[in-house]
Amino acid sequence: MENQQAPVMTTKDWIITLLIASLPFIGFIMLFVWGFGSGQNPNKSNWAKATLIWFVIVFVLSIILWFTVFAAIFATTMMNS
């Protein structure tokens, strides 16, 4: 098996990647395309997968926080009734 290295992504490539990733909805879809599409630079693919994992972590923590806040508000309301 031949050892092939991925081409280095230039600063311009990263600026364009981050610009597209920052667009609402389109950026989220592109993260899946870059992360799981064939023919992508492995560096960009790994970055996209890591970003999606962070999205899931932040989403789960946000849900837990919201449930905690609403439970505290509900408990306070019930105690004052």
mmCIF file as gemmi writes it, N, C-alpha and C atoms, coordinates in Angstrom:
data_model
loop_
_atom_site.group_PDB
_atom_site.id
_atom_site.type_symbol
_atom_site.label_atom_id
_atom_site.label_alt_id
_atom_site.label_comp_id
_atom_site.label_asym_id
_atom_site.label_entity_id
_atom_site.label_seq_id
_atom_site.pdbx_PDB_ins_code
_atom_site.Cartn_x
_atom_site.Cartn_y
_atom_site.Cartn_z
_atom_site.occupancy
_atom_site.B_iso_or_equiv
_atom_site.pdbx_formal_charge
_atom_site.auth_seq_id
_atom_site.auth_asym_id
_atom_site.pdbx_PDB_model_num
ATOM 1 N N . MET Axp A 1 ? 0.857 -1.178 0 1 0 ? 1 A 1
ATOM 2 C CA . MET Axp A 1 ? 0 0 0 1 0 ? 1 A 1
ATOM 3 C C . MET Axp A 1 ? 0.897 1.234 0 1 0 ? 1 A 1
ATOM 4 N N . GLU Axp A 2 ? 0.564 2.171 -0.814 1 0 ? 2 A 1
ATOM 5 C CA . GLU Axp A 2 ? 1.342 3.392 -0.961 1 0 ? 2 A 1
ATOM 6 C C . GLU Axp A 2 ? 0.916 4.433 0.073 1 0 ? 2 A 1
ATOM 7 N N . ASN Axp A 3 ? 1.883 5.122 0.654 1 0 ? 3 A 1
ATOM 8 C CA . ASN Axp A 3 ? 1.586 6.15 1.653 1 0 ? 3 A 1
ATOM 9 C C . ASN Axp A 3 ? 1.293 7.459 0.936 1 0 ? 3 A 1
ATOM 10 N N . GLN Axp A 4 ? 0.04 7.857 0.923 1 0 ? 4 A 1
ATOM 11 C CA . GLN Axp A 4 ? -0.352 9.1 0.266 1 0 ? 4 A 1
ATOM 12 C C . GLN Axp A 4 ? -0.765 10.106 1.322 1 0 ? 4 A 1
ATOM 13 N N . GLN Axp A 5 ? -0.219 11.304 1.195 1 0 ? 5 A 1
ATOM 14 C CA . GLN Axp A 5 ? -0.582 12.358 2.124 1 0 ? 5 A 1
ATOM 15 C C . GLN Axp A 5 ? -1.636 13.253 1.497 1 0 ? 5 A 1
ATOM 16 N N . ALA Axp A 6 ? -2.519 13.742 2.348 1 0 ? 6 A 1
ATOM 17 C CA . ALA Axp A 6 ? -3.558 14.657 1.886 1 0 ? 6 A 1
ATOM 18 C C . ALA Axp A 6 ? -2.919 16.004 1.565 1 0 ? 6 A 1
ATOM 19 N N . PRO Axp A 7 ? -3.438 16.687 0.558 1 0 ? 7 A 1
ATOM 20 C CA . PRO Axp A 7 ? -2.9 18.014 0.259 1 0 ? 7 A 1
ATOM 21 C C . PRO Axp A 7 ? -3.197 18.976 1.409 1 0 ? 7 A 1
ATOM 22 N N . VAL Axp A 8 ? -2.263 19.869 1.63 1 0 ? 8 A 1
ATOM 23 C CA . VAL Axp A 8 ? -2.423 20.857 2.695 1 0 ? 8 A 1
ATOM 24 C C . VAL Axp A 8 ? -3.498 21.849 2.29 1 0 ? 8 A 1
ATOM 25 N N . MET Axp A 9 ? -4.398 22.126 3.223 1 0 ? 9 A 1
ATOM 26 C CA . MET Axp A 9 ? -5.416 23.141 2.967 1 0 ? 9 A 1
ATOM 27 C C . MET Axp A 9 ? -4.816 24.512 3.243 1 0 ? 9 A 1
ATOM 28 N N . THR Axp A 10 ? -4.95 25.396 2.29 1 0 ? 10 A 1
ATOM 29 C CA . THR Axp A 10 ? -4.389 26.734 2.435 1 0 ? 10 A 1
ATOM 30 C C . THR Axp A 10 ? -5.27 27.593 3.332 1 0 ? 10 A 1
ATOM 31 N N . THR Axp A 11 ? -4.738 28.739 3.693 1 0 ? 11 A 1
ATOM 32 C CA . THR Axp A 11 ? -5.521 29.687 4.495 1 0 ? 11 A 1
ATOM 33 C C . THR Axp A 11 ? -6.781 30.087 3.744 1 0 ? 11 A 1
ATOM 34 N N . LYS Axp A 12 ? -6.663 30.297 2.441 1 0 ? 12 A 1
ATOM 35 C CA . LYS Axp A 12 ? -7.827 30.649 1.619 1 0 ? 12 A 1
ATOM 36 C C . LYS Axp A 12 ? -8.883 29.543 1.679 1 0 ? 12 A 1
ATOM 37 N N . ASP Axp A 13 ? -8.444 28.272 1.595 1 0 ? 13 A 1
ATOM 38 C CA . ASP Axp A 13 ? -9.381 27.146 1.686 1 0 ? 13 A 1
ATOM 39 C C . ASP Axp A 13 ? -10.121 27.155 3.019 1 0 ? 13 A 1
ATOM 40 N N . TRP Axp A 14 ? -9.389 27.424 4.107 1 0 ? 14 A 1
ATOM 41 C CA . TRP Axp A 14 ? -10.015 27.433 5.434 1 0 ? 14 A 1
ATOM 42 C C . TRP Axp A 14 ? -10.967 28.622 5.589 1 0 ? 14 A 1
ATOM 43 N N . ILE Axp A 15 ? -10.601 29.773 5.05 1 0 ? 15 A 1
ATOM 44 C CA . ILE Axp A 15 ? -11.49 30.947 5.133 1 0 ? 15 A 1
ATOM 45 C C . ILE Axp A 15 ? -12.801 30.664 4.416 1 0 ? 15 A 1
ATOM 46 N N . ILE Axp A 16 ? -12.719 30.078 3.234 1 0 ? 16 A 1
ATOM 47 C CA . ILE Axp A 16 ? -13.934 29.751 2.474 1 0 ? 16 A 1
ATOM 48 C C . ILE Axp A 16 ? -14.742 28.685 3.218 1 0 ? 16 A 1
ATOM 49 N N . THR Axp A 17 ? -14.052 27.684 3.754 1 0 ? 17 A 1
ATOM 50 C CA . THR Axp A 17 ? -14.733 26.62 4.504 1 0 ? 17 A 1
ATOM 51 C C . THR Axp A 17 ? -15.474 27.187 5.709 1 0 ? 17 A 1
ATOM 52 N N . LEU Axp A 18 ? -14.804 28.033 6.479 1 0 ? 18 A 1
ATOM 53 C CA . LEU Axp A 18 ? -15.434 28.613 7.67 1 0 ? 18 A 1
ATOM 54 C C . LEU Axp A 18 ? -16.568 29.559 7.299 1 0 ? 18 A 1
ATOM 55 N N . LEU Axp A 19 ? -16.411 30.289 6.195 1 0 ? 19 A 1
ATOM 56 C CA . LEU Axp A 19 ? -17.482 31.185 5.741 1 0 ? 19 A 1
ATOM 57 C C . LEU Axp A 19 ? -18.727 30.38 5.391 1 0 ? 19 A 1
ATOM 58 N N . ILE Axp A 20 ? -18.549 29.32 4.63 1 0 ? 20 A 1
ATOM 59 C CA . ILE Axp A 20 ? -19.698 28.49 4.242 1 0 ? 20 A 1
ATOM 60 C C . ILE Axp A 20 ? -20.305 27.81 5.472 1 0 ? 20 A 1
ATOM 61 N N . ALA Axp A 21 ? -19.455 27.325 6.374 1 0 ? 21 A 1
ATOM 62 C CA . ALA Axp A 21 ? -19.952 26.639 7.575 1 0 ? 21 A 1
ATOM 63 C C . ALA Axp A 21 ? -20.724 27.585 8.489 1 0 ? 21 A 1
ATOM 64 N N . SER Axp A 22 ? -20.449 28.876 8.406 1 0 ? 22 A 1
ATOM 65 C CA . SER Axp A 22 ? -21.131 29.828 9.289 1 0 ? 22 A 1
ATOM 66 C C . SER Axp A 22 ? -22.509 30.233 8.773 1 0 ? 22 A 1
ATOM 67 N N . LEU Axp A 23 ? -22.858 29.844 7.568 1 0 ? 23 A 1
ATOM 68 C CA . LEU Axp A 23 ? -24.175 30.179 7.021 1 0 ? 23 A 1
ATOM 69 C C . LEU Axp A 23 ? -25.245 29.309 7.683 1 0 ? 23 A 1
ATOM 70 N N . PRO Axp A 24 ? -26.344 29.923 8.11 1 0 ? 24 A 1
ATOM 71 C CA . PRO Axp A 24 ? -27.398 29.134 8.74 1 0 ? 24 A 1
ATOM 72 C C . PRO Axp A 24 ? -27.953 28.082 7.778 1 0 ? 24 A 1
ATOM 73 N N . PHE Axp A 25 ? -28.216 26.937 8.281 1 0 ? 25 A 1
ATOM 74 C CA . PHE Axp A 25 ? -28.792 25.788 7.592 1 0 ? 25 A 1
ATOM 75 C C . PHE Axp A 25 ? -27.88 25.238 6.499 1 0 ? 25 A 1
ATOM 76 N N . ILE Axp A 26 ? -27.422 26.077 5.583 1 0 ? 26 A 1
ATOM 77 C CA . ILE Axp A 26 ? -26.531 25.62 4.51 1 0 ? 26 A 1
ATOM 78 C C . ILE Axp A 26 ? -25.228 25.098 5.106 1 0 ? 26 A 1
ATOM 79 N N . GLY Axp A 27 ? -24.694 25.819 6.08 1 0 ? 27 A 1
ATOM 80 C CA . GLY Axp A 27 ? -23.463 25.393 6.724 1 0 ? 27 A 1
ATOM 81 C C . GLY Axp A 27 ? -23.612 24.059 7.429 1 0 ? 27 A 1
ATOM 82 N N . PHE Axp A 28 ? -24.768 23.843 8.065 1 0 ? 28 A 1
ATOM 83 C CA . PHE Axp A 28 ? -25.025 22.58 8.761 1 0 ? 28 A 1
ATOM 84 C C . PHE Axp A 28 ? -25.066 21.429 7.763 1 0 ? 28 A 1
ATOM 85 N N . ILE Axp A 29 ? -25.72 21.641 6.637 1 0 ? 29 A 1
ATOM 86 C CA . ILE Axp A 29 ? -25.786 20.616 5.592 1 0 ? 29 A 1
ATOM 87 C C . ILE Axp A 29 ? -24.39 20.348 5.03 1 0 ? 29 A 1
ATOM 88 N N . MET Axp A 30 ? -23.626 21.417 4.819 1 0 ? 30 A 1
ATOM 89 C CA . MET Axp A 30 ? -22.279 21.255 4.266 1 0 ? 30 A 1
ATOM 90 C C . MET Axp A 30 ? -21.363 20.49 5.216 1 0 ? 30 A 1
ATOM 91 N N . LEU Axp A 31 ? -21.577 20.618 6.523 1 0 ? 31 A 1
ATOM 92 C CA . LEU Axp A 31 ? -20.778 19.84 7.463 1 0 ? 31 A 1
ATOM 93 C C . LEU Axp A 31 ? -20.985 18.341 7.23 1 0 ? 31 A 1
ATOM 94 N N . PHE Axp A 32 ? -22.21 17.937 6.932 1 0 ? 32 A 1
ATOM 95 C CA . PHE Axp A 32 ? -22.473 16.529 6.628 1 0 ? 32 A 1
ATOM 96 C C . PHE Axp A 32 ? -21.831 16.135 5.301 1 0 ? 32 A 1
ATOM 97 N N . VAL Axp A 33 ? -21.92 17.015 4.311 1 0 ? 33 A 1
ATOM 98 C CA . VAL Axp A 33 ? -21.315 16.729 3.005 1 0 ? 33 A 1
ATOM 99 C C . VAL Axp A 33 ? -19.803 16.584 3.15 1 0 ? 33 A 1
ATOM 100 N N . TRP Axp A 34 ? -19.171 17.534 3.832 1 0 ? 34 A 1
ATOM 101 C CA . TRP Axp A 34 ? -17.722 17.48 4.015 1 0 ? 34 A 1
ATOM 102 C C . TRP Axp A 34 ? -17.314 16.318 4.911 1 0 ? 34 A 1
ATOM 103 N N . GLY Axp A 35 ? -18.094 16.026 5.917 1 0 ? 35 A 1
ATOM 104 C CA . GLY Axp A 35 ? -17.729 14.981 6.864 1 0 ? 35 A 1
ATOM 105 C C . GLY Axp A 35 ? -17.902 13.57 6.328 1 0 ? 35 A 1
ATOM 106 N N . PHE Axp A 36 ? -18.927 13.362 5.523 1 0 ? 36 A 1
ATOM 107 C CA . PHE Axp A 36 ? -19.253 12 5.108 1 0 ? 36 A 1
ATOM 108 C C . PHE Axp A 36 ? -19.265 11.8 3.601 1 0 ? 36 A 1
ATOM 109 N N . GLY Axp A 37 ? -18.985 12.853 2.831 1 0 ? 37 A 1
ATOM 110 C CA . GLY Axp A 37 ? -18.917 12.728 1.383 1 0 ? 37 A 1
ATOM 111 C C . GLY Axp A 37 ? -17.598 12.121 0.945 1 0 ? 37 A 1
ATOM 112 N N . SER Axp A 38 ? -17.601 11.526 -0.216 1 0 ? 38 A 1
ATOM 113 C CA . SER Axp A 38 ? -16.364 10.935 -0.725 1 0 ? 38 A 1
ATOM 114 C C . SER Axp A 38 ? -15.573 11.994 -1.488 1 0 ? 38 A 1
ATOM 115 N N . GLY Axp A 39 ? -14.281 11.812 -1.521 1 0 ? 39 A 1
ATOM 116 C CA . GLY Axp A 39 ? -13.428 12.717 -2.276 1 0 ? 39 A 1
ATOM 117 C C . GLY Axp A 39 ? -13.064 14.008 -1.556 1 0 ? 39 A 1
ATOM 118 N N . GLN Axp A 40 ? -13.396 14.107 -0.271 1 0 ? 40 A 1
ATOM 119 C CA . GLN Axp A 40 ? -13.069 15.314 0.487 1 0 ? 40 A 1
ATOM 120 C C . GLN Axp A 40 ? -11.662 15.202 1.073 1 0 ? 40 A 1
ATOM 121 N N . ASN Axp A 41 ? -11.066 16.345 1.298 1 0 ? 41 A 1
ATOM 122 C CA . ASN Axp A 41 ? -9.781 16.387 1.973 1 0 ? 41 A 1
ATOM 123 C C . ASN Axp A 41 ? -9.978 15.787 3.375 1 0 ? 41 A 1
ATOM 124 N N . PRO Axp A 42 ? -9.131 14.831 3.792 1 0 ? 42 A 1
ATOM 125 C CA . PRO Axp A 42 ? -9.318 14.203 5.107 1 0 ? 42 A 1
ATOM 126 C C . PRO Axp A 42 ? -9.252 15.198 6.264 1 0 ? 42 A 1
ATOM 127 N N . ASN Axp A 43 ? -8.496 16.269 6.102 1 0 ? 43 A 1
ATOM 128 C CA . ASN Axp A 43 ? -8.42 17.282 7.159 1 0 ? 43 A 1
ATOM 129 C C . ASN Axp A 43 ? -9.763 17.987 7.325 1 0 ? 43 A 1
ATOM 130 N N . LYS Axp A 44 ? -10.363 18.367 6.201 1 0 ? 44 A 1
ATOM 131 C CA . LYS Axp A 44 ? -11.667 19.026 6.25 1 0 ? 44 A 1
ATOM 132 C C . LYS Axp A 44 ? -12.735 18.056 6.739 1 0 ? 44 A 1
ATOM 133 N N . SER Axp A 45 ? -12.64 16.798 6.325 1 0 ? 45 A 1
ATOM 134 C CA . SER Axp A 45 ? -13.608 15.789 6.742 1 0 ? 45 A 1
ATOM 135 C C . SER Axp A 45 ? -13.559 15.576 8.253 1 0 ? 45 A 1
ATOM 136 N N . ASN Axp A 46 ? -12.363 15.437 8.8 1 0 ? 46 A 1
ATOM 137 C CA . ASN Axp A 46 ? -12.233 15.255 10.25 1 0 ? 46 A 1
ATOM 138 C C . ASN Axp A 46 ? -12.693 16.486 11.014 1 0 ? 46 A 1
ATOM 139 N N . TRP Axp A 47 ? -12.391 17.666 10.497 1 0 ? 47 A 1
ATOM 140 C CA . TRP Axp A 47 ? -12.851 18.902 11.14 1 0 ? 47 A 1
ATOM 141 C C . TRP Axp A 47 ? -14.377 18.968 11.145 1 0 ? 47 A 1
ATOM 142 N N . ALA Axp A 48 ? -15.004 18.616 10.019 1 0 ? 48 A 1
ATOM 143 C CA . ALA Axp A 48 ? -16.464 18.65 9.926 1 0 ? 48 A 1
ATOM 144 C C . ALA Axp A 48 ? -17.095 17.652 10.907 1 0 ? 48 A 1
ATOM 145 N N . LYS Axp A 49 ? -16.53 16.46 11.007 1 0 ? 49 A 1
ATOM 146 C CA . LYS Axp A 49 ? -17.054 15.46 11.94 1 0 ? 49 A 1
ATOM 147 C C . LYS Axp A 49 ? -16.909 15.94 13.385 1 0 ? 49 A 1
ATOM 148 N N . ALA Axp A 50 ? -15.761 16.518 13.711 1 0 ? 50 A 1
ATOM 149 C CA . ALA Axp A 50 ? -15.552 17.035 15.065 1 0 ? 50 A 1
ATOM 150 C C . ALA Axp A 50 ? -16.519 18.172 15.373 1 0 ? 50 A 1
ATOM 151 N N . THR Axp A 51 ? -16.776 19.035 14.403 1 0 ? 51 A 1
ATOM 152 C CA . THR Axp A 51 ? -17.721 20.136 14.592 1 0 ? 51 A 1
ATOM 153 C C . THR Axp A 51 ? -19.129 19.602 14.824 1 0 ? 51 A 1
ATOM 154 N N . LEU Axp A 52 ? -19.519 18.579 14.077 1 0 ? 52 A 1
ATOM 155 C CA . LEU Axp A 52 ? -20.839 17.974 14.279 1 0 ? 52 A 1
ATOM 156 C C . LEU Axp A 52 ? -20.944 17.327 15.659 1 0 ? 52 A 1
ATOM 157 N N . ILE Axp A 53 ? -19.879 16.701 16.117 1 0 ? 53 A 1
ATOM 158 C CA . ILE Axp A 53 ? -19.892 16.117 17.467 1 0 ? 53 A 1
ATOM 159 C C . ILE Axp A 53 ? -20.073 17.218 18.505 1 0 ? 53 A 1
ATOM 160 N N . TRP Axp A 54 ? -19.383 18.345 18.337 1 0 ? 54 A 1
ATOM 161 C CA . TRP Axp A 54 ? -19.559 19.469 19.271 1 0 ? 54 A 1
ATOM 162 C C . TRP Axp A 54 ? -20.983 20.01 19.233 1 0 ? 54 A 1
ATOM 163 N N . PHE Axp A 55 ? -21.583 20.061 18.036 1 0 ? 55 A 1
ATOM 164 C CA . PHE Axp A 55 ? -22.979 20.499 17.93 1 0 ? 55 A 1
ATOM 165 C C . PHE Axp A 55 ? -23.885 19.596 18.763 1 0 ? 55 A 1
ATOM 166 N N . VAL Axp A 56 ? -23.678 18.294 18.678 1 0 ? 56 A 1
ATOM 167 C CA . VAL Axp A 56 ? -24.504 17.345 19.437 1 0 ? 56 A 1
ATOM 168 C C . VAL Axp A 56 ? -24.296 17.548 20.938 1 0 ? 56 A 1
ATOM 169 N N . ILE Axp A 57 ? -23.045 17.696 21.357 1 0 ? 57 A 1
ATOM 170 C CA . ILE Axp A 57 ? -22.757 17.903 22.784 1 0 ? 57 A 1
ATOM 171 C C . ILE Axp A 57 ? -23.426 19.169 23.299 1 0 ? 57 A 1
ATOM 172 N N . VAL Axp A 58 ? -23.29 20.268 22.562 1 0 ? 58 A 1
ATOM 173 C CA . VAL Axp A 58 ? -23.891 21.541 22.986 1 0 ? 58 A 1
ATOM 174 C C . VAL Axp A 58 ? -25.41 21.442 22.981 1 0 ? 58 A 1
ATOM 175 N N . PHE Axp A 59 ? -25.982 20.756 21.996 1 0 ? 59 A 1
ATOM 176 C CA . PHE Axp A 59 ? -27.434 20.598 21.925 1 0 ? 59 A 1
ATOM 177 C C . PHE Axp A 59 ? -27.945 19.816 23.136 1 0 ? 59 A 1
ATOM 178 N N . VAL Axp A 60 ? -27.295 18.706 23.469 1 0 ? 60 A 1
ATOM 179 C CA . VAL Axp A 60 ? -27.724 17.89 24.611 1 0 ? 60 A 1
ATOM 180 C C . VAL Axp A 60 ? -27.593 18.683 25.914 1 0 ? 60 A 1
ATOM 181 N N . LEU Axp A 61 ? -26.474 19.381 26.084 1 0 ? 61 A 1
ATOM 182 C CA . LEU Axp A 61 ? -26.305 20.189 27.293 1 0 ? 61 A 1
ATOM 183 C C . LEU Axp A 61 ? -27.335 21.311 27.377 1 0 ? 61 A 1
ATOM 184 N N . SER Axp A 62 ? -27.695 21.894 26.245 1 0 ? 62 A 1
ATOM 185 C CA . SER Axp A 62 ? -28.723 22.939 26.222 1 0 ? 62 A 1
ATOM 186 C C . SER Axp A 62 ? -30.08 22.392 26.644 1 0 ? 62 A 1
ATOM 187 N N . ILE Axp A 63 ? -30.418 21.219 26.151 1 0 ? 63 A 1
ATOM 188 C CA . ILE Axp A 63 ? -31.691 20.584 26.523 1 0 ? 63 A 1
ATOM 189 C C . ILE Axp A 63 ? -31.71 20.314 28.025 1 0 ? 63 A 1
ATOM 190 N N . ILE Axp A 64 ? -30.611 19.783 28.556 1 0 ? 64 A 1
ATOM 191 C CA . ILE Axp A 64 ? -30.538 19.512 29.998 1 0 ? 64 A 1
ATOM 192 C C . ILE Axp A 64 ? -30.696 20.807 30.791 1 0 ? 64 A 1
ATOM 193 N N . LEU Axp A 65 ? -30.022 21.871 30.343 1 0 ? 65 A 1
ATOM 194 C CA . LEU Axp A 65 ? -30.132 23.16 31.028 1 0 ? 65 A 1
ATOM 195 C C . LEU Axp A 65 ? -31.561 23.682 30.991 1 0 ? 65 A 1
ATOM 196 N N . TRP Axp A 66 ? -32.219 23.626 29.838 1 0 ? 66 A 1
ATOM 197 C CA . TRP Axp A 66 ? -33.595 24.107 29.724 1 0 ? 66 A 1
ATOM 198 C C . TRP Axp A 66 ? -34.533 23.321 30.638 1 0 ? 66 A 1
ATOM 199 N N . PHE Axp A 67 ? -34.385 21.995 30.644 1 0 ? 67 A 1
ATOM 200 C CA . PHE Axp A 67 ? -35.23 21.192 31.525 1 0 ? 67 A 1
ATOM 201 C C . PHE Axp A 67 ? -34.988 21.534 32.984 1 0 ? 67 A 1
ATOM 202 N N . THR Axp A 68 ? -33.749 21.77 33.345 1 0 ? 68 A 1
ATOM 203 C CA . THR Axp A 68 ? -33.42 22.135 34.73 1 0 ? 68 A 1
ATOM 204 C C . THR Axp A 68 ? -34.039 23.477 35.101 1 0 ? 68 A 1
ATOM 205 N N . VAL Axp A 69 ? -33.913 24.451 34.218 1 0 ? 69 A 1
ATOM 206 C CA . VAL Axp A 69 ? -34.475 25.787 34.481 1 0 ? 69 A 1
ATOM 207 C C . VAL Axp A 69 ? -35.995 25.709 34.587 1 0 ? 69 A 1
ATOM 208 N N . PHE Axp A 70 ? -36.643 25.03 33.639 1 0 ? 70 A 1
ATOM 209 C CA . PHE Axp A 70 ? -38.104 24.94 33.682 1 0 ? 70 A 1
ATOM 210 C C . PHE Axp A 70 ? -38.584 24.141 34.886 1 0 ? 70 A 1
ATOM 211 N N . ALA Axp A 71 ? -37.833 23.116 35.273 1 0 ? 71 A 1
ATOM 212 C CA . ALA Axp A 71 ? -38.211 22.344 36.468 1 0 ? 71 A 1
ATOM 213 C C . ALA Axp A 71 ? -38.103 23.213 37.718 1 0 ? 71 A 1
ATOM 214 N N . ALA Axp A 72 ? -37.062 24.027 37.782 1 0 ? 72 A 1
ATOM 215 C CA . ALA Axp A 72 ? -36.903 24.922 38.949 1 0 ? 72 A 1
ATOM 216 C C . ALA Axp A 72 ? -38.02 25.965 38.979 1 0 ? 72 A 1
ATOM 217 N N . ILE Axp A 73 ? -38.368 26.519 37.833 1 0 ? 73 A 1
ATOM 218 C CA . ILE Axp A 73 ? -39.447 27.498 37.773 1 0 ? 73 A 1
ATOM 219 C C . ILE Axp A 73 ? -40.78 26.848 38.148 1 0 ? 73 A 1
ATOM 220 N N . PHE Axp A 74 ? -41.019 25.663 37.62 1 0 ? 74 A 1
ATOM 221 C CA . PHE Axp A 74 ? -42.257 24.953 37.917 1 0 ? 74 A 1
ATOM 222 C C . PHE Axp A 74 ? -42.347 24.616 39.409 1 0 ? 74 A 1
ATOM 223 N N . ALA Axp A 75 ? -41.23 24.159 39.975 1 0 ? 75 A 1
ATOM 224 C CA . ALA Axp A 75 ? -41.224 23.806 41.41 1 0 ? 75 A 1
ATOM 225 C C . ALA Axp A 75 ? -41.459 25.036 42.271 1 0 ? 75 A 1
ATOM 226 N N . THR Axp A 76 ? -40.86 26.148 41.898 1 0 ? 76 A 1
ATOM 227 C CA . THR Axp A 76 ? -41.066 27.391 42.65 1 0 ? 76 A 1
ATOM 228 C C . THR Axp A 76 ? -42.498 27.863 42.552 1 0 ? 76 A 1
ATOM 229 N N . THR Axp A 77 ? -43.077 27.753 41.376 1 0 ? 77 A 1
ATOM 230 C CA . THR Axp A 77 ? -44.469 28.157 41.16 1 0 ? 77 A 1
ATOM 231 C C . THR Axp A 77 ? -45.417 27.278 41.967 1 0 ? 77 A 1
ATOM 232 N N . MET Axp A 78 ? -45.147 25.983 41.993 1 0 ? 78 A 1
ATOM 233 C CA . MET Axp A 78 ? -46.02 25.064 42.719 1 0 ? 78 A 1
ATOM 234 C C . MET Axp A 78 ? -45.922 25.274 44.222 1 0 ? 78 A 1
ATOM 235 N N . MET Axp A 79 ? -44.742 25.639 44.709 1 0 ? 79 A 1
ATOM 236 C CA . MET Axp A 79 ? -44.564 25.85 46.14 1 0 ? 79 A 1
ATOM 237 C C . MET Axp A 79 ? -45.282 27.125 46.576 1 0 ? 79 A 1
ATOM 238 N N . ASN Axp A 80 ? -45.357 28.125 45.712 1 0 ? 80 A 1
ATOM 239 C CA . ASN Axp A 80 ? -45.999 29.39 46.052 1 0 ? 80 A 1
ATOM 240 C C . ASN Axp A 80 ? -47.515 29.343 45.869 1 0 ? 80 A 1
ATOM 241 N N . SER Axp A 81 ? -48.024 28.308 45.267 1 0 ? 81 A 1
ATOM 242 C CA . SER Axp A 81 ? -49.468 28.232 45.023 1 0 ? 81 A 1
ATOM 243 C C . SER Axp A 81 ? -50.209 27.744 46.244 1 0 ? 81 A 1
